[in-house]
Amino acid sequence: MVSGSRKDPPKRPNSATEQAETPSSASASRAEIGTPPKSASREPIGTAPEGETPRTEASHPSPSAALGASVLDLVAALDASFREQVNRALEVNLDGSVESLAFVDHYLTMARDERREPIVSLIAAGAGAYFGNLIIDTMGGTWIGDGKEPRRLRLLLAPQLIHFSPIDQAYEAIASRALSPDDPRIGPGPAFDPSYSLRPPRPAPMEDEDDDEDEDDDEDPPALPGTVAHDAQWLEERLAERPPVPEDHFHSLTCRYESLQLMLELLATKHAQEGRPPRTLGLSDYLTGLSAT
């Protein structure tokens, strides 16, 4: 493992926020991180399927391929910058291993009292990119986003139909607790969503809706077996049976990773009992699965 290896930086800063404010000078590590591994799981949406004729320099990339490349470029830059920040603060080289999340969580707690949104958002974006890449390398998945705004990055898992925002999860890892959507430390972007989701986002309630409607209206009706909605309801029930964990640990990226592992194992067991073979999901599967819920 490289996660424990150390370098000798000129001076060790005192906090994670100092790292976030310090310009990066380690161009060599950025070049190395910016090259995605040769794995289909790290390829962006819009990449040509394997076996097609490679694009020549004279041809023009499709808009979807260009967008996919910009998404990976954004993630790679955030990942590289975060690794450099952690290296200068903790003298540790993050190696993308599951064990390295302990160093990441320790580094994020150093910014727990930071209240400046740009600083918190910069740290969360980098930690989320690193966390998401680690999940893709160990479990399989695909980044989607607009290639510009970090908080619009979202990760689609390959083994099961689970999607989430690693960056929003990093915000709560920094705070070591749940955050409200209007917390001033959260940067601009889509609605704050740190959860693992098997369903499409709920529509926002209309302003003229009555607040005193029956609570039963918010409950989902029973879902048909074999559907994404049934998987979601069943998984929520199984997770509710688990013993609670301390809040600060629950919101750590280490615990998030362990929770995701458990979710994948539970769903794999359920699908095997239902006679549903394992498969690798792509964007088309998500579009079909989520639209059917």
KOLGUTOR-871107 format. One line per field, with one value per residue (C-alpha): residue number from 1; residue in three letters; x, y, z. Coordinates in pm, 1 decimal. Example, Ala and Ser with C-alpha at 12.3 -4.5 7.8 and 13.67 -1.06 7.14 Angstrom:
BEGIN
nr <- [1  2]
rest <- [ala  ser]
X <- [1230.0  1367.0]
Y <- [-450.0  -106.0]
Z <- [780.0  714.0]
***
This chain:
BEGIN
nr <- [1  2  3  4  5  6  7  8  9  10  11  12  13  14  15  16  17  18  19  20  21  22  23  24  25  26  27  28  29  30  31  32  33  34  35  36  37  38  39  40  41  42  43  44  45  46  47  48  49  50  51  52  53  54  55  56  57  58  59  60  61  62  63  64  65  66  67  68  69  70  71  72  73  74  75  76  77  78  79  80  81  82  83  84  85  86  87  88  89  90  91  92  93  94  95  96  97  98  99  100  101  102  103  104  105  106  107  108  109  110  111  112  113  114  115  116  117  118  119  120  121  122  123  124  125  126  127  128  129  130  131  132  133  134  135  136  137  138  139  140  141  142  143  144  145  146  147  148  149  150  151  152  153  154  155  156  157  158  159  160  161  162  163  164  165  166  167  168  169  170  171  172  173  174  175  176  177  178  179  180  181  182  183  184  185  186  187  188  189  190  191  192  193  194  195  196  197  198  199  200  201  202  203  204  205  206  207  208  209  210  211  212  213  214  215  216  217  218  219  220  221  222  223  224  225  226  227  228  229  230  231  232  233  234  235  236  237  238  239  240  241  242  243  244  245  246  247  248  249  250  251  252  253  254  255  256  257  258  259  260  261  262  263  264  265  266  267  268  269  270  271  272  273  274  275  276  277  278  279  280  281  282  283  284  285  286  287  288  289  290  291  292  293]
rest <- [met  val  ser  gly  ser  arg  lys  asp  pro  pro  lys  arg  pro  asn  ser  ala  thr  glu  gln  ala  glu  thr  pro  ser  ser  ala  ser  ala  ser  arg  ala  glu  ile  gly  thr  pro  pro  lys  ser  ala  ser  arg  glu  pro  ile  gly  thr  ala  pro  glu  gly  glu  thr  pro  arg  thr  glu  ala  ser  his  pro  ser  pro  ser  ala  ala  leu  gly  ala  ser  val  leu  asp  leu  val  ala  ala  leu  asp  ala  ser  phe  arg  glu  gln  val  asn  arg  ala  leu  glu  val  asn  leu  asp  gly  ser  val  glu  ser  leu  ala  phe  val  asp  his  tyr  leu  thr  met  ala  arg  asp  glu  arg  arg  glu  pro  ile  val  ser  leu  ile  ala  ala  gly  ala  gly  ala  tyr  phe  gly  asn  leu  ile  ile  asp  thr  met  gly  gly  thr  trp  ile  gly  asp  gly  lys  glu  pro  arg  arg  leu  arg  leu  leu  leu  ala  pro  gln  leu  ile  his  phe  ser  pro  ile  asp  gln  ala  tyr  glu  ala  ile  ala  ser  arg  ala  leu  ser  pro  asp  asp  pro  arg  ile  gly  pro  gly  pro  ala  phe  asp  pro  ser  tyr  ser  leu  arg  pro  pro  arg  pro  ala  pro  met  glu  asp  glu  asp  asp  asp  glu  asp  glu  asp  asp  asp  glu  asp  pro  pro  ala  leu  pro  gly  thr  val  ala  his  asp  ala  gln  trp  leu  glu  glu  arg  leu  ala  glu  arg  pro  pro  val  pro  glu  asp  his  phe  his  ser  leu  thr  cys  arg  tyr  glu  ser  leu  gln  leu  met  leu  glu  leu  leu  ala  thr  lys  his  ala  gln  glu  gly  arg  pro  pro  arg  thr  leu  gly  leu  ser  asp  tyr  leu  thr  gly  leu  ser  ala  thr]
X <- [0.0  116.2  -130.6  120.6  418.6  546.4  725.2  906.9  723.3  896.4  639.7  334.6  24.1  -190.3  -533.3  -732.6  -853.9  -497.9  -445.2  -754.5  -628.4  -272.6  -203.9  -89.7  260.2  283.3  220.3  366.3  107.9  -172.7  -59.5  -55.7  -398.8  -549.8  -505.4  -802.0  -714.1  -774.4  -1110.0  -1453.1  -1600.9  -1421.3  -1529.6  -1775.4  -2122.6  -2091.6  -1781.7  -1804.3  -1868.6  -1577.5  -1505.5  -1596.7  -1339.1  -1133.1  -1190.9  -916.8  -769.9  -953.4  -1294.4  -1509.1  -1611.2  -1981.5  -2127.4  -2196.7  -1836.8  -1701.7  -1926.7  -1813.7  -1450.0  -1511.5  -1674.6  -1368.5  -1137.8  -1325.8  -1319.5  -949.4  -857.9  -1056.7  -912.0  -554.0  -589.6  -735.2  -452.9  -201.4  -383.3  -384.6  -18.8  87.8  -130.6  -73.6  242.1  48.0  9.6  -348.1  -334.3  -702.3  -736.1  -1028.2  -785.4  -694.0  -1043.6  -926.6  -676.5  -945.4  -1190.6  -921.5  -834.6  -1199.6  -1249.5  -978.2  -1224.8  -1520.7  -1529.4  -1477.7  -1775.5  -1661.7  -1862.3  -1594.9  -1339.5  -1580.5  -1706.1  -1351.0  -1264.5  -1595.1  -1554.2  -1205.6  -1295.4  -1609.1  -1414.1  -1155.0  -1426.7  -1623.5  -1318.2  -1236.3  -1586.8  -1565.0  -1232.6  -1356.4  -1724.0  -1774.9  -1970.3  -1987.2  -1968.6  -2229.1  -2251.3  -2220.1  -1838.3  -1841.0  -2008.7  -1875.4  -2208.6  -2373.9  -2148.9  -2334.3  -2221.9  -2419.4  -2319.2  -2270.5  -2365.4  -2702.0  -2927.5  -2798.7  -2704.6  -2572.7  -2361.9  -2022.2  -1961.1  -2279.2  -2177.1  -1838.0  -2009.7  -2163.8  -1835.6  -1676.1  -1954.1  -1970.4  -2347.2  -2651.3  -2683.8  -3002.0  -3039.3  -3015.3  -2689.6  -2476.7  -2168.3  -2322.1  -2230.5  -2473.3  -2613.0  -2892.3  -3093.4  -2867.6  -2888.8  -2632.3  -2831.1  -2795.2  -3094.2  -3273.6  -3554.4  -3578.2  -3579.5  -3914.2  -4067.4  -4060.7  -4399.8  -4608.2  -4619.2  -4999.1  -5015.9  -5165.4  -4922.3  -5187.4  -5240.3  -5244.2  -4897.8  -5010.5  -4995.8  -4614.7  -4594.3  -4515.9  -4775.7  -4673.1  -4447.1  -4455.3  -4181.0  -3900.4  -3922.1  -3681.4  -3946.2  -3976.7  -3598.0  -3598.2  -3874.9  -3722.5  -3375.9  -3508.6  -3672.2  -3354.9  -3137.8  -3385.3  -3326.2  -2955.7  -2829.6  -2763.0  -2411.2  -2278.1  -2367.9  -2010.5  -1912.1  -2230.7  -2145.4  -1780.2  -1679.2  -1553.2  -1900.1  -2060.0  -1841.2  -1927.4  -2297.9  -2279.5  -2105.3  -2384.3  -2652.8  -2493.3  -2465.2  -2828.6  -2960.4  -2742.5  -2883.2  -3241.1  -3198.9  -3039.3  -3336.6  -3568.6  -3374.6  -3243.7  -2885.9  -2622.0  -2552.9  -2355.4  -2574.1  -2519.7  -2691.6  -2970.9  -3050.7  -3082.7  -3308.3  -3532.7  -3528.5  -3591.7  -3862.8  -4049.1  -4067.0]
Y <- [0.0  352.8  513.8  510.8  636.2  980.4  1269.4  1561.2  1881.9  2216.0  2312.3  2144.0  2368.5  2379.4  2297.3  2166.6  2517.1  2640.3  2359.7  2455.6  2813.2  2718.8  2716.4  2379.9  2338.3  1959.2  1935.5  1584.9  1425.4  1613.0  1467.7  1118.5  1147.8  1304.3  980.9  750.3  382.6  148.3  28.0  40.7  137.4  474.1  565.6  856.6  857.6  923.1  708.7  493.1  124.1  -114.2  -254.2  53.7  217.3  467.1  833.7  989.2  1333.3  1468.5  1359.9  1560.6  1426.3  1399.0  1641.8  1354.5  1229.3  1579.9  1622.7  1288.3  1388.5  1721.6  1538.9  1317.3  1618.5  1798.0  1492.6  1431.8  1792.0  1787.1  1447.9  1558.5  1884.7  1702.7  1447.8  1732.5  1907.6  1590.3  1523.4  1867.6  1852.7  1493.7  1393.8  1098.7  994.0  883.8  569.3  515.8  223.7  169.5  203.1  553.5  674.7  685.5  957.9  1135.9  1138.0  1266.2  1546.0  1646.7  1677.5  1945.0  2168.4  2096.9  2450.7  2622.9  2842.8  3004.3  2844.4  2870.2  2690.9  2419.8  2368.9  2335.1  2068.0  1883.8  1883.9  1735.2  1477.1  1378.0  1332.8  1115.6  914.0  864.4  748.8  503.5  358.3  328.4  146.0  -96.7  -143.1  -7.9  295.3  603.9  976.3  1205.2  1583.6  1901.5  1910.1  2252.2  2250.8  2002.5  1976.2  1858.5  1552.4  1232.4  870.6  581.8  242.7  -47.0  -349.8  -212.6  77.7  315.6  675.8  947.2  1260.6  1186.5  1559.7  1618.5  1326.3  1493.0  1807.9  1602.1  1420.0  1759.7  1864.3  1515.4  1547.5  1585.8  1922.4  2103.2  2196.9  2566.8  2537.0  2839.6  2619.3  2433.4  2577.4  2664.1  2388.6  2132.2  2036.9  1903.4  1522.9  1323.4  997.7  680.3  671.0  394.1  625.2  941.6  1263.3  1360.8  1672.5  1980.1  2051.0  2329.4  2651.2  2647.4  2292.9  2262.8  2179.2  1990.0  1710.0  1356.1  1213.8  899.4  1097.4  1099.5  720.2  516.8  258.8  -108.2  -183.2  -483.6  -745.1  -727.7  -349.9  -77.7  58.5  -281.6  -300.4  44.7  -35.5  -372.4  -221.2  56.8  -204.2  -414.1  -114.2  1.5  -330.3  -257.3  -121.5  253.2  396.3  723.2  1022.9  1140.3  793.7  754.6  1061.8  969.7  855.7  530.1  450.2  564.2  314.3  33.2  115.4  101.2  -235.2  -366.0  -234.1  -408.0  -735.4  -722.5  -645.6  -914.3  -1171.8  -1056.5  -1073.2  -1418.7  -1546.6  -1399.7  -1567.5  -1240.1  -1279.7  -1016.0  -758.7  -443.4  -133.4  163.0  492.7  333.2  99.8  396.8  583.5  277.2  177.8  519.7  612.9  291.7  363.1]
Z <- [0.0  -69.5  168.3  450.5  254.4  342.4  178.9  336.6  239.3  311.6  574.3  717.2  720.4  1029.4  889.3  598.0  520.5  479.1  230.3  34.9  9.4  -91.3  -469.9  -601.9  -743.3  -784.2  -1158.5  -1188.8  -963.1  -1142.3  -1475.2  -1330.3  -1166.6  -1479.6  -1677.0  -1617.3  -1567.8  -1858.0  -1734.4  -1891.6  -1556.5  -1560.6  -1915.1  -1932.0  -2079.0  -2451.1  -2511.0  -2824.3  -2752.9  -2756.4  -3102.6  -3302.8  -3527.3  -3324.5  -3406.5  -3619.0  -3560.2  -3863.0  -3738.4  -3498.9  -3156.5  -3087.8  -2832.5  -2592.5  -2615.6  -2560.4  -2256.4  -2118.1  -2158.0  -1983.2  -1691.1  -1647.6  -1681.3  -1404.0  -1176.0  -1245.4  -1161.8  -836.8  -740.5  -808.2  -617.2  -316.5  -309.3  -305.3  -19.5  190.9  110.8  231.6  544.2  656.1  464.7  322.0  -40.0  -102.6  -313.7  -395.0  -154.2  80.9  372.7  256.0  348.5  711.6  614.6  412.2  702.7  939.1  697.4  656.1  1032.4  1029.7  841.9  1070.5  1211.9  876.5  784.5  457.6  178.8  -96.0  122.9  238.6  -117.5  -251.2  6.7  -44.9  -423.3  -402.7  -139.9  -332.0  -655.3  -479.0  -303.7  -624.4  -818.8  -540.5  -562.0  -941.4  -913.7  -646.3  -738.4  -1089.8  -1199.7  -1420.3  -1358.3  -1512.8  -1495.4  -1699.0  -1687.3  -1518.5  -1178.9  -918.7  -738.8  -1060.9  -1065.8  -988.5  -979.8  -1131.0  -988.7  -1229.9  -1011.6  -892.5  -982.7  -715.1  -786.5  -555.7  -515.5  -355.2  -320.4  -119.3  101.8  152.9  283.0  563.7  625.0  687.9  927.4  1087.9  1095.7  873.6  699.3  604.2  235.5  322.4  518.2  415.6  374.5  77.9  -259.2  -539.9  -756.4  -755.0  -447.1  -171.8  -175.4  27.0  21.5  -182.1  -416.8  -603.0  -709.2  -918.8  -712.2  -565.2  -722.7  -502.6  -337.6  -486.2  -286.6  -266.0  -128.0  219.6  497.1  693.4  441.4  572.8  634.9  451.6  126.1  151.0  180.3  -128.4  -234.9  -232.7  -528.6  -758.4  -704.1  -956.1  -996.9  -889.0  -652.5  -484.3  -446.5  -287.8  -38.6  52.1  99.4  322.2  545.1  568.8  651.6  916.7  1092.7  1134.6  1469.0  1471.5  1458.9  1609.5  1395.2  1336.3  1210.0  1006.0  798.5  745.3  397.8  547.7  680.6  354.1  170.5  412.0  383.1  4.7  21.4  245.1  9.6  -287.8  -95.8  18.8  -329.1  -488.1  -244.9  -309.9  -686.7  -667.8  -467.2  -730.6  -1011.1  -1151.5  -1283.1  -1205.4  -1475.3  -1537.4  -1567.4  -1797.2  -1864.3  -2070.1  -1779.9  -1545.9  -1786.9  -1821.3  -1454.2  -1304.5  -1554.0  -1466.9  -1092.6]
***
